[in-house]
């Protein structure tokens, strides 16, 4: 099969490329950086250098493909540059580019990287932009089969808690905090002290987590699978309480006493205000975290459509976490 991948060769793109090439598929990886071309070619794929903002480029690259994998770039850098950045509108704009290019190129099979919480228009805070992304791509012609992959919280977002676990306190500066606003990772406001992580979710709140390797494996399988219409696939590796996560990470870094405590939504909002976070963004962050508590609304659809859990467990990730922790 001829398969086009957006997202370059990041945490998901690289193992996905390796997997598809190993299966004998012709893989074309879209990247915005010419510097990535050699690495892509070394993996056995073809590099297509261009921008997802360039619809004619996307259309030309998609034409003749048996399947296309789409994803959105991380919005954290843009939020850092502009606190008033509107993620929902940006998601609609980018996915409209994909919509137009897919329609014009005649591609009939699409897999899109979405997120847990994409079933909610409201109540999920920052993650709401995935709802708008899915709604945009649902406007594809009826003969285009699309799968929305909805991974849960990424293991590597736990790196954002490293300074907290070290007991180094608050990050300095608004930009540093915003850059850590990936799902489950909000280190700028959570102070590590005496073996304690604090956030407005935690303790015995149970959450599903996932390795990018398991996401790549699931996408690799889905891209070559016959499909019709719209399909939703959740991806997870393990389900753990926040205290179980703290215990596993604590054991890995020599702090077996590490716990994950909770603060109120009011305290979270107060902390955000101290960093001069705009009110709308502070509300989004607080709401996103609150939606995770006690198996909250963020996980309702996931638990009704639970996937088979992946192979990479938290203890596997903890080994990598410890290496990075000890190097910092």
Secondary structure, 3 states (H helix, E strand, C coil): CEEEECCCCCCCHHHHHHHHHHCCCEEEEEECCHHHHHHHHHCCCEEEECCCCCHHHHHHHHCCCCEEEECCCCCHHHHHHCCCCCHHHHHHHHHHHHHHHHHHHCCCEEEEECCCCCCCCCCCHHHHHHHHHHHHHCCCCCCCEEEEEEECEEHHHHHHHHHHHCCCCCCCCHHHHHCCCCCCCCHHHCCCCCCEEEECCCCCCEEEEECHHHHHHHHHHHHCCCCCCEEEEEECCEEEEHHHHHHHHHHHCCCCCCEEEECCHHHHHHHHHHCCCCHHHHHHHHHHHHCCCCCCHHHHHHHHCCCCCCCCCHHHHHHHHHHHHHHC
